Amino acid sequence: ARGTRLPATYIPMAALGTGAKHETTEWEDILRQKGILPEKTTEQLAREQLEEIVDCTVLNFDPNEHKDVEQLDRDLDDDGLDSDDERMLLAYRERRIEELRGNLRRPQFGPGLLHIAASQWKDEVTNAPEDVAVVVLLRTEGSEDCKILEAAMRKLSESQPWVKMAVCKSTDAIRNYPDSKCPTMLVYRGGKILKQFVGLKSFAGRRTDAADVEWELARVGIMETNLIDKPQKDFTLQVV
């Protein structure tokens, strides 16, 4: 009837079925708790998580975030730019130039790996400056896994020269260190160990490359990365 006051908790059914994603999800959860709707399957949960990741990525995507000065200059040459776009690109360009100036002032250790002996460990690793990250590969001779990780670190040192990357014979670093634990990667900063990775299983197995190492070290917080997601490997089945 006209003028009828509805309870404060009243929610129109139409709003529950057709409203925003958040309200719909809450209503479905209530129905599931009461046994009216079946529990979500693993596939449904995985799809919802993927949708949330995609939505978040699209919402936060910035096409200029990873452009260098040369790319920004090309964009600025576009005659179709309006004044707002031009101001934004100029701000990004100035930021990139400041980053380059800052990088020039930072100590550089790469490209390449530093080979250290036990007698050099204290100076090169333990007593490294507070703002210098040190990544040490403990290896053993003749190990194919050690060669794979060493090659990945050497490649990464080309793009991350501000991180000191070193190689040391495992038994020089730690007496009687077992070959079965090689390769082992130790991550230091300020004389303290931040993280250790034992074996290639910490990365991508025998398919480990520089991107895999970069992703894990960026997660530790010792280097920046342009990688958005964990590197994925394409596995091809061979029919014999």
Buried (B, 14 or more C-beta within 10 A) or exposed (E): EEEEEEEEEEEEEEEBEEBEEEBBEEBBEEEEEEEEEEEBEEEEEEEEEEEEEEEEEEEEEEEBEEBEBEBBEEBBEEEEBEEEBEEEBEEBBEEBEEEEEEEEEEEEBBBEBBEBEEEBBEEBBEEBEEEBBBBBBBBBEEBEBBEBBBBBBBBBBEBBBBBBBBBBBBBBBBEEBEEEBBBBBBBBBBEEEBBBBBBBEBBBEEEBBBBBBBBBBBEBEBBEEEEEEEBEEEEEEEEE
